[in-house]
Amino acid sequence: MHFDLTDEQRAIQDTARRFAQNEIRPRVKEEGFKRDIVSKMGEMGFFACAFPANFGGTEAGFLAHSVVCEEISRADSGLRSLFNLQAMTVPYTMMEWGTPEVRSRYVEALNSGSRLGCTCFSEPNAGSDIASIETRIEDRGDHFLINGAKTWISNGTVAEFAVVYGTHDRSLKHKGLCAVVVETDQPGWMPRETPKLGDKSSPIAEITLENVKAPKENLLGEWGKGFVVAMTALDRGRISVSSGAVGLSQACLDASVEYAMQRVQFGKRIGEFQLVKGVIAEMVSLTEAARLLVRQGAWLNDMDRPFSREIATAKYFAGEVAAKVSGMAMEIHGGMGYSLEMPVERYYRDAKLYQVGEGAANIMRLLIADDALGIKKANRPRLHVSSDFRDLE
Ligand SMILES: Cc1cc2nc3c(=O)[nH]c(=O)nc-3n(C[C@H](O)[C@H](O)[C@H](O)COP(=O)(O)OP(=O)(O)OC[C@H]3O[C@@H](n4cnc5c(N)ncnc54)[C@H](O)[C@@H]3O)c2cc1C
C-alpha cells in the first residue's frame, strides 16, 4: 500500500489548484451561478476524469476526480456541487445504466460542460426515504409521461436535462421506482429557485412536472428497477461530495493558520497559545483522516472493486469533519469569524450541506452500522456495477 498520488494525478491537482487560484478565488464573493467558470472547468477536462476517451473522458480515474473536487471546493464549495451533476450522478449513471442513445446524446456534453444536467430524487414527502417517491412515471406506449414535484434540485434552474426518479406504482415502494432522462425545455417543466443558507454558486430549485414527456430510450436500467440505479448514482455522488468536504475543511485550516499567525493578543500571536495550537492540531488531524478515507473510496473505484461501505464511511466522516472544522475556524477568528470580510463565515454556511446531501449523516450511520452488525451488508454484489462499458464504442 502506498499513499502517493501518481505523477499524472499530481499534475491534475496542480492544474486544478492553479485554476482555482486564478479563475475562482478572484470571483468568490460574487454570488450566483457562474456559467462561464463551469464552461472553463469543462474545457479543462475537470468533469471528465472518470470517463473513457470515446465519451470525451480523460481516463484519469476516480481518485483524480476526487483530487480535482477537493481543489475546487477549497476555493468555492458551491462550484464543487456542480461536479456531482456534470461528472458523477448524471453522466456516470448514464454510462452504467443508459441506452446507447442516452450515452451518446448526453455524456460527452456533460463532460465538456457544454450542457448542464441535474438529478431529481428529492420531493416534499420523500427525502431520505427514496422508496416513498410520489412522482408518477407512466408508460404511454411510445413515450413516458411524468407528473410530480421535486425539491432541492441542484442546477434545477439551469439544467438542460435531468435524471428524474419516479414510480409507476406507489404501492410497490422501491420496486416501483424508475429513472428516466428528461429534457427540460418543455412547457410542463417548471422550476423555481429556492433561497438557501450557503452553496451560493450552485442554484437550487423546486420543480413542478406537469405532463412532461420522455422518449422510451431514455429509461435508465429496467422498468421498476430504478432503486438500484438510484443507489449506484448516490454511491458515485458520494465520491464527489466527500472530496468537497475535505477541500472545504482544508480551506478552514488554511485560513485559520494564516489568521493565528498574524493576530496578536496579550503580546503574542494567538497561534503561540497552547489552547489555539490544540484547535489547529485537531483541525489538521481530522482533515487528513477524512482525506485518507475519501481517497480510499475513490481508489477502490479505480480498482473496479466494491466501495459502497467505504464511500459511505468517508462521506459520513468527511461531512462531520467539515461541520466541526468550520466551527473551529470560526473560533480561531474570534469576532472576525462573524465578519463578511473573512471567508470563514462562508465556509461555516457551506459546511452544513455536507451533513445533508447525498445521504444525510444518520442515513450514512445506519448503512455503516447495519454493515458492521451484519444486519445488511453494504457491499452487496447487486450494488456493484462493473465498468465494462469502457470497451464500448
Ligand atoms: C444544498 C442542497 C442541495 C441538494 N441537491 C439535491 C439534488 O441535486 N437532487 C436531489 O434529489 N436532492 C438534493 N438535495 C436534497 C437532499 O438529498 C436531501 O435534503 C437529503 O436526502 C435529506 O432529505 P430531507 O431533507 O427530506 O430530510 P429527511 O429525510 O426528512 O431527514 C430529516 C432528518 O431526519 C433524519 N432521518 C431521516 N430518516 C431517518 C432514519 N431512518 N433514521 C434516523 N434518522 C433519520 C435525517 O438524517 C435528517 O437529520 C439537496 C439538499 C440540499 C440542502
The ligand as an SDF file (V2000), in Angstrom:
LIG
                    3D

 53 58  0  0  0  0  0  0  0  0999 V2000
  -27.9770   22.3860   -0.8860 C   0  0  0  0  0  0  0  0  0  0  0  0
  -28.7150   21.1200   -1.1750 C   0  0  0  0  0  0  0  0  0  0  0  0
  -28.5950   20.5410   -2.4370 C   0  0  0  0  0  0  0  0  0  0  0  0
  -29.3230   19.3920   -2.7550 C   0  0  0  0  0  0  0  0  0  0  0  0
  -29.2720   18.8880   -4.0270 N   0  0  0  0  0  0  0  0  0  0  0  0
  -30.1000   17.8570   -4.3710 C   0  0  0  0  0  0  0  0  0  0  0  0
  -30.1820   17.3920   -5.7270 C   0  0  0  0  0  0  0  0  0  0  0  0
  -29.4820   17.8830   -6.6220 O   0  0  0  0  0  0  0  0  0  0  0  0
  -31.0600   16.4000   -6.0130 N   0  0  0  0  0  0  0  0  0  0  0  0
  -31.8590   15.8300   -5.0660 C   0  0  0  0  0  0  0  0  0  0  0  0
  -32.6280   14.9400   -5.3940 O   0  0  0  0  0  0  0  0  0  0  0  0
  -31.7890   16.2360   -3.7560 N   0  0  0  0  0  0  0  0  0  0  0  0
  -30.9370   17.2330   -3.4100 C   0  0  0  0  0  0  0  0  0  0  0  0
  -30.8950   17.6840   -2.1020 N   0  0  0  0  0  0  0  0  0  0  0  0
  -31.7680   17.0700   -1.1140 C   0  0  0  0  0  0  0  0  0  0  0  0
  -31.0390   16.1420   -0.1790 C   0  0  0  0  0  0  0  0  0  0  0  0
  -30.6180   14.9880   -0.8690 O   0  0  0  0  0  0  0  0  0  0  0  0
  -31.9790   15.8310    0.9800 C   0  0  0  0  0  0  0  0  0  0  0  0
  -32.0980   17.0350    1.7250 O   0  0  0  0  0  0  0  0  0  0  0  0
  -31.4750   14.6950    1.8450 C   0  0  0  0  0  0  0  0  0  0  0  0
  -31.5780   13.4870    1.1530 O   0  0  0  0  0  0  0  0  0  0  0  0
  -32.2830   14.5860    3.1480 C   0  0  0  0  0  0  0  0  0  0  0  0
  -33.6420   14.5630    2.8660 O   0  0  0  0  0  0  0  0  0  0  0  0
  -34.6350   15.5740    3.6540 P   0  0  0  0  0  0  0  0  0  0  0  0
  -34.0690   16.9420    3.5300 O   0  0  0  0  0  0  0  0  0  0  0  0
  -36.0040   15.3520    3.1390 O   0  0  0  0  0  0  0  0  0  0  0  0
  -34.5140   15.1680    5.1380 O   0  0  0  0  0  0  0  0  0  0  0  0
  -35.3370   13.9760    5.8990 P   0  0  0  0  0  0  0  0  0  0  0  0
  -35.2000   12.7110    5.1500 O   0  0  0  0  0  0  0  0  0  0  0  0
  -36.6980   14.4710    6.2060 O   0  0  0  0  0  0  0  0  0  0  0  0
  -34.4720   13.8750    7.2350 O   0  0  0  0  0  0  0  0  0  0  0  0
  -34.5660   14.8680    8.2610 C   0  0  0  0  0  0  0  0  0  0  0  0
  -33.6900   14.3790    9.4080 C   0  0  0  0  0  0  0  0  0  0  0  0
  -34.1580   13.1110    9.8600 O   0  0  0  0  0  0  0  0  0  0  0  0
  -33.1110   12.1600    9.7990 C   0  0  0  0  0  0  0  0  0  0  0  0
  -33.6560   10.8470    9.3970 N   0  0  0  0  0  0  0  0  0  0  0  0
  -34.4490   10.5420    8.3290 C   0  0  0  0  0  0  0  0  0  0  0  0
  -34.7030    9.2250    8.2950 N   0  0  0  0  0  0  0  0  0  0  0  0
  -34.0620    8.6750    9.3500 C   0  0  0  0  0  0  0  0  0  0  0  0
  -33.9130    7.3520    9.8500 C   0  0  0  0  0  0  0  0  0  0  0  0
  -34.4880    6.3080    9.2360 N   0  0  0  0  0  0  0  0  0  0  0  0
  -33.1910    7.1610   10.9780 N   0  0  0  0  0  0  0  0  0  0  0  0
  -32.5790    8.2130   11.6000 C   0  0  0  0  0  0  0  0  0  0  0  0
  -32.6690    9.4790   11.1580 N   0  0  0  0  0  0  0  0  0  0  0  0
  -33.3930    9.7080   10.0570 C   0  0  0  0  0  0  0  0  0  0  0  0
  -32.1300   12.6640    8.7590 C   0  0  0  0  0  0  0  0  0  0  0  0
  -30.8120   12.1780    8.9820 O   0  0  0  0  0  0  0  0  0  0  0  0
  -32.2220   14.1680    8.9830 C   0  0  0  0  0  0  0  0  0  0  0  0
  -31.3740   14.5260   10.0310 O   0  0  0  0  0  0  0  0  0  0  0  0
  -30.1280   18.7980   -1.7640 C   0  0  0  0  0  0  0  0  0  0  0  0
  -30.1960   19.3550   -0.4790 C   0  0  0  0  0  0  0  0  0  0  0  0
  -29.5080   20.5000   -0.1940 C   0  0  0  0  0  0  0  0  0  0  0  0
  -29.6310   21.0900    1.1870 C   0  0  0  0  0  0  0  0  0  0  0  0
  1  2  1  0
  2  3  1  0
  2 52  2  0
  3  4  2  0
  4  5  1  0
  4 50  1  0
  5  6  2  0
  6  7  1  0
  6 13  1  0
  7  8  2  0
  7  9  1  0
  9 10  1  0
 10 11  2  0
 10 12  1  0
 12 13  2  0
 13 14  1  0
 14 15  1  0
 14 50  1  0
 15 16  1  0
 16 17  1  0
 16 18  1  0
 18 19  1  0
 18 20  1  0
 20 21  1  0
 20 22  1  0
 22 23  1  0
 23 24  1  0
 24 25  2  0
 24 26  1  0
 24 27  1  0
 27 28  1  0
 28 29  2  0
 28 30  1  0
 28 31  1  0
 31 32  1  0
 32 33  1  0
 33 34  1  0
 33 48  1  0
 34 35  1  0
 35 36  1  0
 35 46  1  0
 36 37  1  0
 36 45  1  0
 37 38  2  0
 38 39  1  0
 39 40  1  0
 39 45  2  0
 40 41  1  0
 40 42  2  0
 42 43  1  0
 43 44  2  0
 44 45  1  0
 46 47  1  0
 46 48  1  0
 48 49  1  0
 50 51  2  0
 51 52  1  0
 52 53  1  0
M  END
$$$$
